[in-house]
């Protein structure tokens, strides 16, 4: 046997072994608590409906029905941190390695090659975890269901698609995902795709297919998520959508000037359409992992777009380092109180602004039916 072949027989199994043993999920590192929540903050946080517009936990091979040592979110920590509802987003194409990651995480073979199959598998995982929650968590598809669940002490989960890659060029899938309970779709993610341009790579606008996507979403009552959109794609999609827009996880350029964040003009345009902007808790939207800077972004959105446009979109488990995991969210409510914001404004930011947008969507879908 040739020496090269002998080396291959030795090193190939070692390489494969290291590949599967290596944990791709980053280990969270948290700074000291920004503040100790007082009685008023804890009461407001407990009574309010707290909603997060962007959680990426479905990326990772964890059972969300059980509290684990890693990651930012699971159902027990949602309960502990008073997060009543969260949009568990469905990313299916990222950094060109989504299929390889599916292979690493031992997802079904079909997911190794198909973004559509990756989306369907993530939905199946969530359904399975909700079933294991013994009724403590439910999948919600309307604002009414979120409110009813909150009244009963039940957590709500819902879904959005991060990057329309999973749809391929088959726009009949828009109707399919609407039936599956998807509430919103972001046309693009980390790079340009067949639908339009990403803030990370260009200023391409929507393609013809992208415009057809928005029209199909209008017909099915799906909200448009403008996160990750290039300025041109942002503007075109905003003009085409018939529902209030949302930006699920982002920051403001005035506080941290990066292409990932929104300009004042973009904030005004979203607010002018009755939309909401979910502020991320971590870089790259913020300059550092710091809750005080998160407050600065919220303050700027309120100053430019009004208090009805601000919301939370943490990007938990999105390969970012946040200053808190989900159990630490009451700290954010305390910091809002420290700004002398009244309870009505705080409740809007924590969840009521998102519920208003969902209620408008629900009314449109109900009228269509």
TIFIDO-674219 format. One line per 3 residues: number of its first residue (from 0); their letters; for each residue z, x, y of N, C-alpha, C. Coordinates in pm, whole numbers, plus 50000, padded with zeros to 5 digits. Each point is the difference from the previous one (the first is absolute). Example, Ala and Ser with C-alpha at 12.3 -4.5 7.8 and 13.67 -1.06 7.14 Angstrom:
BEGIN
0	AS	50780,51319,49431,50000,49911,50119,50000,50090,50120  49928,49965,50105,50006,50082,50119,50073,49923,50109
END
This chain:
BEGIN
0	XXX	50000,50085,49881,50000,49915,50119,50000,50089,50124  49917,49965,50098,49992,50080,50121,50128,49987,50081  50031,50111,50072,50124,50003,50077,50008,49883,50099
3	XXX	49885,49967,50069,50001,49891,50098,50035,49868,49934  49950,49979,49878,50029,49875,49929,50147,49992,49963  50057,50114,49960,50143,50000,49966,50084,49967,50123
6	XXX	49965,50059,50115,50072,49968,50122,49990,49851,50034  49880,49946,49981,49980,49858,50030,50088,49913,49912  50012,50037,49872,50083,49921,49909,50147,50004,50040
9	XXX	50042,50110,50063,50139,50013,50043,50024,49928,50132  49912,50028,50098,50027,49954,50136,49959,49856,50026  49903,49947,49928,49960,49861,50023,50114,49903,49971
12	XXX	50067,50011,49884,50113,49909,49977,50112,50018,50103  50024,50127,50043,50103,50023,50100,49963,49934,50133  49872,50012,50038,49955,49940,50125,50014,49848,49996
15	XXX	49957,49940,49889,50012,49854,49985,50146,49958,50003  50085,50079,49933,50143,49967,49999,50061,50004,50137  49967,50104,50077,50052,50012,50136,49950,49884,50086
18	XXX	49876,49959,49981,49941,49890,50076,50082,49873,49982  50038,49971,49876,50072,49876,49975,50148,50012,50034  50056,50117,49992,50142,50017,50033,50023,50001,50150
21	XXX	49904,50049,50076,50015,50013,50144,50014,49862,50064  50104,49981,50080,50026,49873,50067,49927,50000,50134  49903,49910,50015,49920,49995,50121,50073,49934,50117
24	XXX	50105,49924,49971,50069,49928,50106,50091,50094,50077  49991,49998,50134,50087,50089,50079,50146,49958,49989  50088,50098,50010,50144,49973,49998,50046,49968,50141
27	XXX	50063,49883,50020,50044,49965,50136,50107,50096,50052  49992,50029,50130,50103,50079,50068,50036,49924,50127  50126,49960,50011,50042,49919,50112,50092,50078,50093
30	XXX	49979,49988,50132,50094,50059,50095,50130,49920,50001  50102,50049,50069,50123,49920,50013,49969,49865,50062  50078,49897,49971,49975,49866,50058,49991,50006,50152
33	XXX	49904,49927,50054,49982,49999,50146,50114,49928,50069  50059,49901,49932,50103,49918,50062,50072,49924,49889  50121,49959,50027,50075,49918,49906,49989,49854,50045
36	XXX	49937,49913,49920,49983,49860,50042,50135,49932,50018  50016,49931,50114,50122,49927,50029,49993,49856,49951  50106,49923,50018,50005,49862,49950,49888,49912,50054
39	XXX	49967,50011,50129,49894,49916,50057,49864,50033,49938  49973,50129,49985,49873,50040,49939,49991,49951,49856  50108,50014,49926,49999,49956,49860,49982,49850,49989
42	XXX	50062,49924,50092,49984,49855,49997,49855,49961,50031  49944,50057,50108,49862,49968,50035,49905,50037,49887  50022,50118,49945,49912,50047,49893,50010,49908,49878
45	XXX	50120,49955,49970,50020,49913,49884,49938,49862,50022  50013,49946,50120,49952,49866,50027,49850,49996,50026  49945,50106,50055,49857,50004,50030,49918,50010,49872
48	XXX	49872,49962,50010,49906,50025,49891,49931,50133,50031  50032,50102,49922,49949,50136,50024,49878,50022,49911  49890,50040,50062,49872,50016,49929,49942,50137,50029
51	XXX	49951,50064,49898,49930,50128,50011,49853,49976,49965  49910,50037,50091,49857,49974,49980,49929,50102,49912  50068,50109,49961,49925,50100,49923,50093,50085,49914
54	XXX	49997,49973,49870,50078,50078,49902,49904,50042,49889  49999,50129,49969,49903,50057,49904,50062,50031,49864  50107,49933,49963,50071,50034,49877,49916,49983,49874
57	XXX	49896,49918,50006,49917,49978,49881,49917,50123,49963  50002,50099,50087,49932,50127,49968,50067,50076,49886  50130,49976,49978,50080,50091,49920,50045,49935,49869
60	XXX	50018,50081,49897,50041,49948,49868,50150,49973,49994  50045,49905,50082,50141,49961,50002,50011,49851,49974  50111,49959,49943,50029,49859,49977,50080,49949,50118
63	XXX	49937,49919,50085,50065,49956,50122,50111,49899,49975  50008,49947,49879,50107,49905,49971,50134,50070,49980  49996,50133,49988,50124,50077,49980,50014,50105,50108
66	XXX	50123,50028,50041,50022,50104,50098,49990,50137,49935  49919,50085,50060,49980,50133,49945,50039,50106,50100  49998,50125,49958,50040,50108,50089,49893,50040,50100
69	XXX	49874,49965,49974,49891,50046,50085,49941,49890,50085  49908,50040,50087,49929,49905,50083,50086,49938,50109  49936,49910,50075,50065,49936,50113,50040,49856,49973
72	XXX	49933,49934,49904,50016,49856,49985,50010,49962,49853  50090,49909,49971,50002,49922,49877,50073,49871,50033  49998,49904,49909,50059,49869,50031,50150,50008,50031
75	XXX	50080,50075,49922,50143,50007,50034,50025,50059,50139  49922,50103,50039,50020,50058,50133,49946,49909,50110  49897,49920,49971,49956,49899,50096,50115,49904,50029
78	XXX	50068,49956,49894,50114,49910,50017,50109,50067,50083  50029,50125,49967,50106,50073,50072,49967,50017,50147  49874,50030,50030,49959,50026,50138,49958,49877,50077
81	XXX	50008,49883,49937,49967,49877,50070,49853,49984,50029  49911,50063,49920,49856,49978,50016,49963,49877,49919  49974,49891,50070,49980,49871,49933,49860,49984,49943
84	XXX	49902,50064,50061,49862,49985,49954,49923,50127,50033  49907,50033,49913,49921,50122,50022,49859,49981,49948  49906,50056,50074,49861,50006,49956,49983,50125,49915
87	XXX	49991,49983,49870,49974,50112,49911,49849,50017,49993  49953,50104,50070,49857,50019,50015,49939,50067,49877  49868,49985,49989,49928,50043,49881,49896,50104,50038
90	XXX	50039,50129,50005,49902,50107,50024,49930,50036,49869  49871,50018,50006,49926,50027,49876,49908,50121,50010  49990,50059,50119,49912,50117,50016,50058,50087,50109
93	XXX	50051,50118,49964,50064,50085,50100,49984,50146,49962  49963,50080,50096,49983,50145,49982,49905,50035,49886  49921,49904,49953,49907,50026,49891,50065,50021,49865
96	XXX	50131,49971,49986,50069,50029,49873,50067,49877,49941  49966,49881,50047,50067,49880,49952,49984,49983,49849  49878,50026,49951,49978,49988,49856,50078,50103,49922
99	XXX	50006,50122,50053,50075,50106,49934,50149,49967,49998  50049,49942,50107,50141,49961,50003,50028,49888,49900  49908,49906,49988,50016,49894,49901,50008,50059,49859
102	XXX	49919,50102,49975,50004,50069,49871,50135,50070,49982  50045,50070,50104,50128,50071,49994,50115,49905,49971  49997,49882,50062,50109,49905,49986,49987,49910,49878
105	XXX	49900,50030,49917,49978,49929,49874,49971,49852,50021  49929,49970,50107,49949,49865,50018,49890,49975,49896  49962,49876,49976,49896,49971,49900,49870,50075,50032
108	XXX	49925,50040,49897,49878,50080,50023,49901,49938,50098  49989,49869,50003,49905,49937,50093,50033,50034,50144  50129,50025,50031,50039,50031,50138,49961,50141,50041
111	XXX	49970,50086,49903,49966,50138,50034,49867,50007,50075  49916,49900,49981,49864,50005,50052,49967,49888,50098  50086,49898,50012,49965,49882,50077,50108,49962,50102
114	XXX	49966,50005,50130,50097,49951,50100,50039,49854,49978  49906,49918,49955,50031,49860,49973,50105,49987,49890  49988,50079,49897,50098,49996,49891,50134,50053,50047
117	XXX	50000,50097,50092,50127,50050,50053,50070,49890,50079  49925,49924,50078,50058,49890,50075,50061,49896,49905  49925,49963,49898,50048,49898,49907,50124,50048,49925
120	XXX	50005,50128,49965,50116,50053,49929,50124,49996,50087  49985,50034,50128,50115,49996,50091,50052,49857,50015  49912,49903,50008,50042,49860,50006,50077,49961,49874
123	XXX	49951,50046,49886,50067,49968,49873,50140,50063,49995  50010,50124,50049,50132,50065,50002,50099,49920,50085  49957,49957,50119,50091,49924,50085,50041,49870,49932
126	XXX	49905,49932,49939,50034,49875,49930,50105,50026,49893  49985,50108,49928,50094,50033,49892,50139,50030,50058  50007,50074,50110,50129,50035,50058,50068,49876,50059
129	XXX	49923,49911,50060,50058,49877,50053,50058,49916,49886  49929,49996,49888,50051,49925,49885,50130,50059,49948  50018,50131,50014,50123,50065,49953,50117,49981,50097
132	XXX	49974,49944,50116,50104,49991,50104,50094,49881,49978  49976,49920,49897,50086,49885,49970,50010,49905,50119  49885,49979,50067,49996,49903,50109,50046,50052,50133
135	XXX	50038,50128,50008,50048,50054,50128,49885,50042,50092  49878,50009,49945,49882,50037,50078,49887,49904,49963  49925,49959,50100,49884,49914,49976,49880,50052,50076
138	XXX	49882,49976,49947,49877,50029,50072,49974,49883,50094  49985,50029,50128,49978,49897,50101,49857,50010,50054  49940,49887,50029,49865,50001,50055,49991,49923,50131
141	XXX	50112,49945,50048,50002,49928,50127,50129,50034,50076  49996,49974,50130,50120,50019,50081,50110,49905,49956  49963,49878,49962,50100,49903,49954,50074,50053,49879
144	XXX	49928,50061,49907,50065,50054,49880,50094,50114,50037  49963,50084,50096,50088,50108,50043,50128,49941,50059  49986,49899,50084,50119,49938,50062,50088,49934,49894
147	XXX	49940,49928,49907,50078,49932,49896,50071,50102,49911  49931,50108,49966,50063,50104,49919,50120,50061,50072  49982,50026,50128,50111,50057,50078,50120,49907,49999
150	XXX	49977,49872,50018,50110,49903,50001,50076,49999,49868  49932,50036,49891,50061,50000,49867,50048,50138,49957  49991,50099,50090,50041,50135,49965,49906,50069,49904
153	XXX	49872,49962,50003,49898,50056,49911,49907,50089,50081  49968,50117,49947,49906,50091,50066,49857,49951,49978  49915,50025,50100,49859,49965,49991,49914,50126,49998
156	XXX	49898,50000,49918,49900,50106,50003,49863,49934,50017  49914,50068,50075,49862,49955,50013,49911,50123,50006  49868,49980,50010,49909,50113,49983,49892,50006,50107
159	XXX	49960,50123,50031,49881,50028,50077,49925,50113,49931  49874,50013,50029,49916,50105,49942,49977,50108,50106  50031,50124,49964,49983,50111,50094,49869,50072,49969
162	XXX	49897,49964,50075,49867,50053,49973,49928,49910,49903  49884,49949,50041,49929,49900,49919,49918,50062,49888  50028,50126,49965,49923,50067,49895,49999,49921,49870
165	XXX	50112,49933,49970,50011,49929,49872,49899,49888,49988  49951,49951,50113,49902,49891,49995,49861,50050,49964  49980,50130,50009,49866,50053,49976,49904,49940,50102
168	XXX	49886,49955,49953,49906,49929,50088,49990,49853,49960  50093,49955,49917,50000,49864,49948,50096,49915,50083  49948,49935,50104,50087,49926,50090,50047,49868,49941
171	XXX	49952,49963,49882,50059,49885,49931,50145,50031,49961  50034,50129,49997,50137,50038,49967,50098,49962,50111  49950,49976,50122,50089,49954,50106,50063,49866,49962
174	XXX	49920,49911,49948,50053,49872,49953,50097,50021,49885  49971,50094,49911,50088,50028,49886,50137,50047,50047  50003,50098,50092,50130,50053,50043,50076,49897,50082
177	XXX	49929,49913,50072,50069,49894,50073,50070,49907,49900  49935,49969,49888,50063,49916,49897,50118,50071,49937  49995,50134,49997,50109,50077,49941,50118,50018,50096
180	XXX	49989,49945,50120,50112,50003,50093,49997,50112,50102  49892,50076,50006,49989,50104,50104,49997,49931,50136  50074,50054,50097,50006,49939,50132,49920,50075,50105
183	XXX	49977,50131,49981,49922,50073,50099,49928,50117,49935  49895,50046,50068,49921,50114,49953,49973,50093,50119  50024,50130,49980,49956,50102,50094,49864,50052,49952
186	XXX	49894,49986,50076,49868,50044,49952,49994,50147,49960  50074,50087,50073,49992,50144,49974,50139,50056,49977  50002,50122,49943,50127,50069,49978,49986,50140,50059
189	XXX	50013,50103,49919,50010,50136,50052,49866,50064,50036  49890,49940,49958,49868,50057,50028,49899,49887,50017  49887,50031,50062,49893,49902,50012,49963,49946,49862
192	XXX	49960,49876,49996,49952,49943,49874,49880,49912,50027  49961,49921,49904,49881,49916,50014,50016,49892,50104  50125,49976,50043,50027,49890,50093,50010,50044,50145
195	XXX	50042,50126,50024,50013,50043,50138,50062,50136,50012  50040,50033,50123,50052,50133,50030,50151,50002,50005  50056,50113,49957,50145,50020,49998,50042,50086,50119
198	XXX	50119,49973,50051,50053,50080,50110,50018,50145,49959  50009,50025,49870,50022,50136,49952,49876,50084,49994  49881,49940,50012,49879,50079,49978,49890,49982,50103
201	XXX	49991,49886,50068,49885,49979,50088,50026,49886,50097  49899,49968,50078,50004,49878,50082,49886,49908,49961  49965,50000,49873,49902,49902,49951,50055,49859,50016
204	XXX	49911,49907,50027,50039,49860,50005,49983,49934,49864  50009,49870,49998,49978,49925,49877,49854,50011,49957  49979,50010,49871,49865,49993,49944,49961,49853,49987
207	XXX	49876,49974,49961,49959,49862,49974,50090,49938,49895  50034,50079,49896,50088,49950,49895,50139,49972,50057  50046,50084,50092,50129,49979,50061,50004,49871,50080
210	XXX	49892,49971,50071,49995,49874,50075,49999,49880,49905  49929,50014,49890,49999,49892,49900,50140,49983,49939  50072,50112,49983,50136,49992,49947,50089,49917,50092
213	XXX	49997,50027,50131,50085,49926,50093,49964,49852,49997  49872,49969,49993,49958,49859,49993,50052,49934,49873  49995,50072,49888,50053,49945,49875,50151,49980,50009
216	XXX	50069,50094,50065,50144,49986,50017,50033,49878,50087  49920,49978,50104,50020,49882,50083,49990,49872,49918  49902,49996,49913,49981,49879,49918,50119,49977,49907
219	XXX	50060,50109,49951,50109,49988,49903,50138,50002,50065  50005,50014,50132,50129,50000,50068,50080,50126,49978  49933,50115,49993,50068,50128,49983,50009,50071,50134
222	XXX	50118,50050,50031,50022,50074,50123,49935,50138,49993  49954,50049,50114,49940,50134,50009,50107,50099,50044  50019,50104,49921,50092,50109,50033,49919,50113,50062
225	XXX	50033,50034,50125,49923,50101,50073,50059,50140,49988  50102,50017,49915,50055,50134,49978,49891,50092,49944  50000,50123,50044,49908,50105,49956,49859,49982,50055
228	XXX	49972,49896,50076,49864,49978,50048,49966,50094,50115  49877,50049,50001,49952,50076,50114,49994,49908,50122  49996,50055,50121,49993,49912,50118,49884,49901,49994
231	XXX	49884,50045,49953,49884,49910,49994,50021,49891,49894  50047,50039,49882,50028,49901,49896,50109,49904,50045  50104,50053,50065,50109,49918,50054,49945,49891,50091
234	XXX	49918,50040,50097,49949,49905,50098,49909,49896,49938  49911,50042,49909,49906,49906,49940,50072,49902,49908  50094,50050,49920,50074,49912,49909,50086,49901,50077
237	XXX	50062,50047,50109,50083,49913,50083,49916,49887,50059  49879,50033,50042,49913,49898,50059,49953,49898,49896  49984,50042,49877,49943,49912,49897,50104,49913,49931
240	XXX	50125,50046,49992,50098,49922,49925,50035,49871,50076  50014,49891,49925,50034,49872,50061,50149,49973,49998  50078,50086,49935,50144,49987,49991,50068,50108,50084
243	XXX	50127,49984,50032,50070,50108,50071,49993,50129,49919  49974,50111,50064,49992,50128,49929,50140,50057,49977  50007,50091,49904,50123,50077,49986,49963,50147,49982
246	XXX	50092,50084,50040,49990,50143,49974,50126,50033,49921  49985,50019,49870,50116,49995,49911,50095,50118,50017  49949,50118,50035,50087,50118,50013,49934,50101,50092
249	XXX	50063,50026,50112,49937,50081,50104,50106,50038,50103  49960,50081,50098,50083,50032,50115,49918,49985,50126  50053,50050,50111,49931,49989,50128,49963,50139,50051
252	XXX	49882,50011,50056,49955,50130,50051,50082,50045,50121  50052,49906,50074,50079,50038,50118,50126,50076,49961  50055,49969,49883,50121,50068,49952,49964,50122,49917
255	XXX	49899,49987,49915,49955,50114,49918,49848,49992,49990  49933,50091,50069,49855,49992,50016,49929,50058,49878  49958,49912,49912,49926,50038,49880,49897,49892,49972
258	XXX	49885,50037,49941,49897,49899,49971,50049,49885,49912  50107,50022,49927,50053,49897,49911,50063,49885,50078  50038,50024,50126,50076,49903,50078,49913,49919,50095
261	XXX	50060,49896,50060,49928,49907,50086,50009,50039,50147  49888,49982,50069,49999,50015,50144,50060,49874,50064  50031,50010,50129,50053,49882,50070,49898,49886,49998
264	XXX	49872,50033,50014,49897,49896,49997,49999,49928,49864  50013,50076,49892,50002,49938,49868,50124,49911,49983  50114,50045,50051,50122,49918,49994,49978,49868,50073
267	XXX	49943,50006,50120,49976,49879,50078,49903,49905,49928  49900,50057,49935,49901,49915,49934,50059,49930,49879  50084,50070,49925,50067,49935,49887,50094,49892,50051
270	XXX	50079,50032,50102,50094,49902,50055,49926,49880,50059  49886,50026,50063,49923,49892,50061,49945,49901,49899  49986,50045,49876,49954,49911,49893,50116,49942,49920
273	XXX	50122,50020,50045,50116,49947,49929,50036,50077,49876  49960,50127,49993,50025,50080,49882,50132,50074,50003  50026,50077,49895,50123,50078,49991,49968,50144,49961
276	XXX	50090,50089,50041,49984,50143,49977,50125,50051,49931  49986,50046,49876,50112,50053,49924,50020,50148,50026  50117,50037,50050,50027,50140,50035,50048,50075,49876
279	XXX	49935,50113,49974,50039,50088,49891,50133,50070,50031  50066,50044,49895,50127,50071,50016,49986,50151,49983  49878,50050,49989,49985,50140,49964,49870,50058,50055
282	XXX	49991,50135,50004,49871,50062,50029,49898,49960,49894  49872,49992,50037,49940,50050,50123,50005,49906,50120  50050,49876,49982,50007,49910,50115,50105,50046,50099
285	XXX	50113,50051,49951,50101,50060,50086,49985,50152,49996  50055,50067,50098,49988,50146,50003,50100,50066,49907  50107,49926,49967,50102,50051,49910,50068,49883,49930
288	XXX	50075,50030,49897,50070,49896,49925,50129,49965,50073  49991,49901,50091,50112,49974,50091,49997,49853,50042  50108,49927,49974,50005,49858,50036,49997,49978,50150
291	XXX	50053,50093,50078,49996,49984,50146,49855,49999,50049  49914,50079,49937,49860,49997,50040,49933,49869,49958  50040,49945,49887,49950,49868,49959,50029,49898,50109
294	XXX	50121,50003,50055,50036,49911,50109,49910,50023,50121  49965,50126,50028,49912,50030,50112,49863,49934,49981  49948,50003,49877,49871,49933,49974,50012,49849,50018
297	XXX	50108,49942,49950,50021,49857,50018,50010,49964,50148  50073,50080,50075,50015,49976,50144,49864,50002,50070  49914,50094,49959,49870,50009,50067,49912,49881,49964
300	XXX	50003,49958,49876,49921,49881,49961,50047,49879,50079  50130,49983,50016,50054,49888,50076,49958,50010,50146  50005,50121,50057,49964,50018,50140,49853,49967,50026
303	XXX	49914,50032,49903,49856,49982,50019,49952,49864,49948  50047,49961,49882,49949,49880,49936,50095,49882,49996  50125,50022,50040,50098,49892,49995,50079,50001,49871
306	XXX	50116,49934,50003,50090,50004,49885,49949,49920,49881  49899,49916,50021,49945,49922,49888,49905,50081,49912  49970,50124,50041,49900,50079,49926,50062,50110,49914
309	XXX	50129,50023,50010,50063,50113,49930,50059,49956,49867  49987,50087,49900,50051,49972,49865,50029,50132,49931  50041,49992,49875,50030,50119,49920,49895,50018,49891
312	XXX	49955,50125,49983,49907,50034,49893,50031,50141,49953  50103,50015,49921,50063,50130,49974,49909,50106,49942  49908,49961,49912,49924,50093,49915,50091,50065,49895
315	XXX	50108,49933,49964,50086,50049,49893,49917,50032,49875  50035,50110,49935,49936,50047,49877,49853,50033,50019  49958,50019,50125,49861,50033,50027,49975,50150,50015
318	XXX	50069,50080,49923,49990,50145,50006,50041,50050,50139  50108,49941,50054,50054,50039,50130,50150,50022,49987  50056,50070,50097,50144,50024,50005,50060,49913,50110
321	XXX	50067,49894,49961,50061,49910,50096,50146,50041,50027  50057,49961,50115,50138,50039,50030,50103,49920,49921  49960,49889,49942,50089,49917,49919,49921,49942,49884
324	XXX	50068,49966,49891,49935,49915,49901,50028,49856,50040  49956,49906,49919,50009,49860,50038,50145,49954,50018  50093,50063,49932,50140,49959,50013,50057,50032,50138
327	XXX	49931,50087,50075,50049,50040,50132,49947,49918,50115  49925,49893,49974,49937,49924,50108,50097,49943,50103  50124,49963,49966,50091,49952,50105,50020,50099,50114
330	XXX	49979,50130,49974,50008,50097,50109,49900,49967,50111  49881,49957,49959,49896,49967,50098,50041,49881,50085  50063,49901,49938,50049,49885,50076,50107,50042,50100
333	XXX	50088,50091,49960,50102,50049,50093,49936,50072,50119  49897,50080,49974,49933,50070,50109,49932,49902,50095  49950,49888,49948,49943,49898,50089,50109,49939,50087
336	XXX	50116,49973,49942,50112,49950,50079,50042,50101,50106  49995,50129,49965,50036,50104,50096,49906,50002,50120  49875,49949,49980,49905,49989,50112,50029,49878,50087
339	XXX	50103,49923,49962,50037,49876,50068,49893,49892,49986  49927,50005,49890,49905,49893,49972,50077,49879,49951  49957,49881,50042,50070,49880,49958,49966,49966,49855
342	XXX	50077,49911,49943,49985,49969,49858,49864,49939,49968  49947,49920,50091,49869,49939,49976,49892,50107,49985  50001,50099,50089,49901,50108,49990,50016,50077,49869
345	XXX	50122,50029,49964,50024,50077,49877,49951,49923,49879  50028,49869,49997,49953,49918,49887,49848,49996,49994  49935,49996,50116,49854,50002,50001,49946,50128,49936
348	XXX	50056,50113,50043,49953,50128,49948,50029,50012,49851  50119,49957,49958,50038,50013,49860,49914,49915,49908  49947,49887,50049,49921,49919,49907,49933,49876,50058
351	XXX	50055,49944,50106,49946,49874,50049,49857,50013,50052  49965,50115,50058,49862,50018,50046,49902,49998,49883  50038,50063,49890,49914,49997,49881,49990,49857,49946
354	XXX	50111,49930,49997,49999,49862,49949,49911,49910,50085  50000,50022,50131,49912,49921,50087,49854,50019,49963  49961,50125,49977,49861,50028,49961,49969,49937,49864
357	XXX	50093,50013,49905,49978,49939,49870,49992,49848,50010  50078,49942,50088,49995,49854,50017,49866,49955,50057  49945,50078,50091,49867,49966,50052,49896,50012,49890
360	XXX	50012,50103,49919,49909,50014,49886,50015,49883,49904  50125,49964,49968,50025,49891,49906,49940,49869,50051  50011,49977,50132,49945,49877,50058,49849,49998,49986
363	XXX	49938,50115,50019,49854,50008,49988,49957,49977,49855  50070,50062,49907,49965,49983,49859,50025,49855,49957  50112,49942,50048,50029,49862,49965,49896,49904,50054
366	XXX	49953,50025,50120,49895,49915,50059,49871,50011,49922  49970,50122,49951,49878,50021,49921,50006,49924,49869  50120,50001,49936,50017,49932,49874,49997,49847,50016
END
